[in-house]
Structure formats: C-alpha cells, structure tokens
Amino acid sequence: MSVRVRFAPSPTGSVHIGSLRTALYNYLLAKKQGGQYVLRIEDTDQTRFVEGAIEGMLRAMEWAGVIHDEGVVVTEGQLKEEGEYGPYVQSQRLDLYKEYIKNLLDSGDAYHCFCSKERLDEVRENQKTAGQTPKYDGFCKSLTKEAVEKKMAAGEPYVIRLKLPENKEIGFDDAVRGKVTFNTAEVDDQVLIKSDGFPTYHFAVVVDDYLMKITHVIRGEEWLTSTPKHVYLYEVLGWEAPKFVHLPNILNTDKKKLSKRQGDVAVEDFMKKGYLPEALVNYIALIGWSPEDNQEIFSIKELEDKFSLDRVSKSSGVFDVNKLNWINSHYIKESDIKRLTDLAIPYLIEANYITEEEAEEKYNWLQEMVAIFQEKISYMSEIKDHVDIFFKDQVEPQDQEAQGILKEEHIPQLMEVFHQKLIDSEVVDKDTIKRIFKEIQKENGIKGPKLFKPIRVAVTGKSHGADLPLIIEVLGRQKLLSRIEYLKGNLI
Ligand code: GLU
C-alpha cells in the first residue's frame, strides 16, 4: 500500500516553526516513499477560527516549497480543493461524523452526557483538592435509553462522550518512541461531539485519517497523550490504526518550549526578515532529524532522498537562531545576485532609500551595491542597515571610535591630499582608489590603518565595514567629493 500522510493544521493563527517542521517531515516521507501528502484543515473549534489563517498557511507552505499533493489549495485567490478524498475541510464533513457517531452510540461505545459546565467545574475542583487528576466522573455513563430520550425531548443540551473501558491497557507502537502504553484510568471519557453538534478534534481526526486512507500520522509530541483515545476509537470502529510518529518538541536555547516571548516563532516572521526559504527548510529539517553523516547543508531534493523516520530523534531539539543565521548566510553567499537584489529592493523602498521607479532605473547600480554586502548579511532585511551610507548626502562619525579616528593629528593633511587627488581624477573606481592610496603612502608617508580608517569614517561614518575601494566605486565620484568636503568644512 502506498504511503499517505497528512498535515492537518487548525486555522487559528500564523504558522509556527514547529508546524512547518511537521509539514516538512510529512512531505519528505511522502516524497521518499513515492506516496501522497495531504493537507487537511481541522476547523472543528469554530471559536478559535481566525479569518485569513488558511490562506496565510498555504502561502507559508508555498514559500517554503513544502507542497501537498492533495487537499485545500488557493487558486486565483479562491480556496479550492484537489483530490478524491474531500472535502478536506472538517467543517464541511459534518454528515460523515454523524454517521460514525451513530455507529458508536448503537454499539454502546459512546454515550450522551448532559452534565452542565457548573457541574463539571465542581467535579474538577473536588478532584484537584483531593489530589486526583481531573477527569470526567462518568455521571451520565449509565443513563438509561429512556432517560436520555426524555432529556433530549426536553431540549437539554448534551455532548457525546467515548465510553472507555475501566482499567484497560491501551498500547501502540510509535515510530519514534517504540512501544507506548497508557491505562484508561489515566484517560478521560473524551467528548466526541460537542453541544454545538461539531465533532471534537479527537473524533474528526480518527474518522478523517481512516476515510482519507492515511498510513502514517506524523505530528508533534503534544498529541502523544491523546493517541490512546484515538487508538481505542480505531479499535471499536473496527478499523486498522495508522502508524503513529510523534515528533520531539522544539525548545529555545534556554531549554524552554519555543514560544513567542523569546523571539520569532512564526514562519511569517522569518519571511518578513528576509530569510531564504531553502535555508529555513534546511535548518528546520535538522531539528529532530539527523543524517547518517555530519552533512549540514541540504537542498530539499537531497532531504527527500535522505530523510527517514528511523533517524528522527526522541529527545527535544533546540531552535538556535545563530545556527539558522549561519545556514541562511551560506545560502545568501551562494545566491545569484539578481535574486538577492530583487529580495533587497522591498526593504530599501520601505526604508525610504529609493522609490519603486528608482529601483528600476538604478537596478544595475543596486546590484553592485547588494553584491558588496553579500558576504556580510545573515538575512536580507539586514541590508538596509549596511547601505544607508549610499543614500545619505552627508555622513557623521557614528560612534566614539569613529569620532576618535577623525581627531588624529594627520587628518587635515590626509583629507587635503585625498581631496585634491579626487579632483584630479576624472573617474573614481576601485582601481583609481587603490592607486591614490599607494600614492599617498609614498608621497606623504601615511599608511595602514592611519590611511584607511579615516577615509572609511569620512565615507561611511563607520570605523569597520565591507571592502572600502568597492564601496567608494559604488558610491560614485560626486557623493565622495561632497562627503570629503563636508568633513573638511565641518568636522575637522
Ligand atoms: N489540528 C491539529 C493541530 O493543529 C493536528 C494534530 C494532528 O496532526 O493530529 O495541531
């Protein structure tokens, strides 16, 4: 039987890095095994539905190149479906859940529960006070058929719960964790149908995974404790359960669960900052999976080839943004300069350095400018902090170190000769600058840092940075002259 996997997000907000990893591992297994990767929307909790979340999620997946074979897609701005196991949105499958809940009620594996919220809260509080794990106390489990009918006729609100046997071991083989067992004493009589008539996640996920012929359920570790309920449901419905694969948590470098408080966690945050999709995918793949050797740089095609479930780790992975930056800067260095320029332009427009028209007119110049910093940036939005020098009319020394450099005794003389040599040169490119530097060394005896540093500060305001002759060439003769003149007239 061919492998069928699914990524089943709930449309409750932006896509978390952990969800991208879950999607990626599903995708990789499907590719590796020549199977199908399905994307299903789990929107049974209507109170948590966030407008636009499905579209945002699909955009993030498309950006990352983690593309599904079946399920919900956006075509010409419209949500559509592709595949023969639809609908792929749970709120459109309500009739299917009704059919299967009826089977469970008929067989006595589910029951109606009329307990009010107040009663449930009270039970929970009492259990907590008594030091017990809070769980439903089974109050409605043995209501007679007549009592149920009477309450229903009176219009009392109800839910439908799974009837778990008492004190039974439920076990399954997890592809990552091996044999996992739970005793039903630790598990709640799970609500399967809520009072609004919608199924809960736990019921819908089982029905859908079965009907969509899912062979492997690959999801985050947070679902591990729910799995016994699902396994039991498969059993009473008479269905073969899929293989379960629970992925380890992703932690921050401080070993706490990855959360917004410690930094970016949404794929969208990384898109906005200008990370390259192949770098994020490469990095994410390595949080929780490792190859047989020490390889760290993988294209998605290579990952498709090398990925295997047996190398998914049991222990939590750490999200280390420095490592991500290292991988991202690797991909930036390897990237075509045109691609980088196209990626840089929106940040330059946003910083008001250029307009859209100027971006077109000056495209070649922008390309040269971006190329200077290709080796320096970790992600594309950083470009705007480096290139400010090209768009200012004047620059001022930016810190104490830079200020100090301009106070040295030889500066007036240096600037004077440098200025004169610029005036005498019609073209100022990097070779001219190198020639001028050599001449000053010879004629005035100013060399090394005493020569380069003040000129760097004069041109950029900064005491450190990328290749100076290149910066000067891209800056152009006119701007260069006006900066030196400003410095002579105002700063020294
Ligand atoms: N809808 C669940 C979520 O958003 C999916 C869990 C599962 O894959 O079974 O995490």
Residues whose N, C-alpha, C, O or C-beta is under 5 A from the ligand:
A	BS01	LIG	A8 P9 S10 E42 V205 I218 R219
